[in-house]
Amino acid sequence: MERVDLDKISQEELEQSIKQSKVLFKFNHTEPMTEEYMALLNELLEGNIGENSSITAPFAGAAFHKMKIGNNVFINSNCLAMARGGIIIEDDVMLAGNVQLLSNNHDEYERQVLLCEEIVIKKGAWIGAGVSILPGVTVGKYAIVGAGAIVTKDVPDYSVAVGVPAKVVKTLDKDKFPE
């Protein structure tokens, strides 16, 4: 777990944050699926977005340079990506609207200190509307997380997890998915 003291952010990190905020604002106010829109998305993610992947505005968050998005990924509107701890989204993933990817949390006592752990969403996973994924969680290959779930622990490959906190309720037939 990485600890980041927000009171000790370097000038370079501050400038990067300001630049990302400006690019994010432009992205969220640009006509969707145009050349300009895709160029702004690529700039925001510093090139860490695969082919045929898209994010529907509005998009929000921080530390976008710590996100890596694979090929054929669809992220619907109102996604919040707090990426200080790192967010990896592998190929063929779908995120419904209002998903929160929260790779950082605040220390209980030193509230200006962020506790950061990477989130990984593996190939072919499907994340339902309004899901929150907390720091350090891995969502497995072809797993499904049902709408409104709060994911506090890893979800195994080919599992369906629902609820608050999310619990596995079903295992999918892995032979029905491409390898």
matplotlib code that plots the C-alpha trace (Angstrom):
import matplotlib.pyplot as plt

x = [0.0, 1.4, 0.9, 0.6, 0.7, -1.3, 0.4, 3.7, 2.8, 5.6, 5.2, 5.5, 2.6, 0.5, 1.1, 0.2, -3.0, -4.0, -3.2, -5.3, -8.2, -8.1, -8.0, -10.8, -13.0, -12.4, -13.1, -16.4, -17.4, -16.5, -18.8, -18.6, -16.8, -15.2, -11.5, -11.0, -12.8, -10.7, -7.5, -8.4, -9.1, -5.8, -4.1, -5.9, -4.8, -1.3, -1.7, -2.7, -5.9, -6.2, -7.8, -11.5, -12.0, -14.1, -15.3, -18.7, -18.7, -19.1, -16.0, -14.4, -11.5, -7.8, -4.4, -5.5, -1.9, -2.1, -4.9, -4.3, -7.2, -7.0, -8.6, -12.4, -13.3, -16.5, -16.9, -20.3, -21.2, -20.5, -17.5, -15.4, -11.8, -9.8, -6.6, -3.8, -3.2, -3.4, -6.3, -5.8, -8.7, -7.9, -9.4, -13.1, -14.4, -17.7, -18.5, -22.1, -23.1, -22.2, -19.3, -16.8, -13.2, -11.6, -8.0, -7.3, -8.8, -7.9, -6.1, -8.5, -6.3, -4.2, -6.9, -4.4, -2.7, -4.1, -3.8, -3.4, -3.8, -4.2, -7.6, -7.5, -10.4, -9.6, -10.5, -14.1, -15.5, -18.8, -19.4, -23.1, -24.5, -23.7, -21.0, -18.2, -14.9, -12.6, -8.8, -6.8, -9.6, -9.2, -12.3, -11.6, -11.8, -15.3, -16.7, -19.9, -20.5, -24.3, -25.7, -25.2, -22.7, -19.8, -16.8, -14.5, -12.7, -11.5, -14.1, -12.8, -12.7, -16.1, -18.0, -21.2, -21.0, -23.8, -24.8, -23.3, -20.7, -20.5, -20.6, -20.3, -23.7, -22.9, -20.1, -20.3, -19.5, -16.0, -16.3, -18.9, -16.3, -13.5, -10.0]
y = [0.0, 3.4, 6.4, 9.8, 12.9, 15.6, 18.3, 17.3, 17.1, 18.4, 21.4, 19.0, 16.8, 19.9, 21.2, 17.8, 17.7, 21.2, 20.2, 17.1, 19.1, 21.4, 18.5, 16.7, 19.9, 20.1, 16.4, 16.7, 19.7, 18.4, 16.7, 13.0, 10.5, 13.2, 13.3, 16.1, 14.1, 11.1, 13.2, 14.8, 11.3, 10.1, 13.1, 12.7, 9.1, 9.9, 7.3, 4.5, 3.6, 0.7, 0.5, 0.7, 1.8, 4.7, 6.6, 8.5, 11.9, 13.1, 11.5, 12.5, 11.6, 12.2, 10.9, 9.7, 9.0, 6.0, 4.4, 1.8, 0.8, -2.1, -2.7, -2.8, -1.3, 0.7, 3.0, 4.6, 8.0, 9.4, 7.2, 8.4, 7.1, 8.0, 6.5, 7.5, 3.9, 2.7, 1.3, -1.4, -2.3, -5.2, -5.9, -6.3, -4.8, -3.0, -0.5, 0.7, 4.2, 5.7, 3.3, 4.4, 3.1, 4.2, 3.2, 5.5, 6.2, 8.6, 7.6, 7.6, 9.8, 11.8, 12.8, 14.5, 11.1, 8.9, 5.1, 3.8, 0.3, -0.8, -1.9, -4.5, -5.4, -8.4, -9.4, -9.5, -8.4, -6.6, -4.0, -3.0, 0.5, 2.2, -0.2, 1.0, -0.8, -0.1, 0.0, -3.2, -5.1, -7.4, -8.3, -11.6, -12.6, -12.5, -11.8, -9.8, -7.3, -6.6, -3.1, -1.1, -3.5, -2.3, -4.4, -4.7, -8.0, -9.7, -11.3, -14.6, -15.3, -16.3, -15.2, -13.2, -10.9, -8.7, -6.8, -4.6, -5.7, -7.7, -11.5, -14.2, -15.8, -17.8, -19.2, -19.0, -21.8, -20.8, -23.0, -20.5, -17.7, -17.3, -17.8]
z = [0.0, -1.0, 1.2, -0.4, 1.8, 0.0, 2.0, 0.4, -3.2, -5.5, -7.8, -10.7, -9.4, -8.8, -12.3, -13.7, -11.7, -13.0, -16.6, -16.2, -14.8, -17.8, -20.3, -18.5, -18.6, -22.4, -22.9, -21.0, -23.1, -26.6, -29.1, -28.4, -30.7, -32.8, -33.6, -31.1, -28.4, -28.9, -29.0, -25.7, -24.2, -25.4, -23.9, -20.6, -20.3, -21.7, -24.5, -22.1, -24.0, -26.4, -29.8, -30.2, -26.5, -25.4, -22.4, -22.5, -20.9, -18.3, -16.8, -13.5, -11.2, -10.6, -11.5, -14.9, -15.9, -13.6, -15.6, -18.3, -20.5, -22.9, -26.3, -26.9, -23.5, -23.1, -20.1, -19.9, -18.5, -15.0, -14.3, -11.3, -11.6, -8.6, -10.0, -7.6, -6.7, -10.3, -12.3, -14.9, -17.2, -19.5, -23.0, -23.7, -20.4, -20.1, -17.3, -17.1, -16.0, -12.6, -11.8, -9.2, -9.3, -6.1, -5.9, -2.9, 0.5, 3.3, 6.4, 9.4, 11.5, 8.9, 6.5, 4.1, 3.6, 0.8, 1.1, -2.4, -3.8, -7.5, -8.9, -11.7, -13.9, -16.0, -19.5, -20.4, -17.0, -16.9, -14.2, -13.6, -13.1, -9.9, -8.7, -6.4, -6.5, -3.6, -3.3, -3.9, -5.6, -8.6, -10.6, -12.4, -16.0, -17.4, -14.0, -13.6, -10.8, -10.4, -10.3, -7.1, -5.6, -3.4, -4.1, -1.1, -1.9, -5.1, -7.4, -8.8, -12.6, -14.1, -10.9, -10.5, -7.4, -6.1, -3.0, -0.3, 0.3, -2.9, -2.5, -5.1, -5.8, -9.0, -11.1, -14.8, -17.3, -18.5, -21.5, -22.9, -23.1, -25.7, -24.6]

ax = plt.figure().add_subplot(projection="3d")
ax.plot(x, y, z, "-o")
ax.set_aspect("equal")
plt.show()
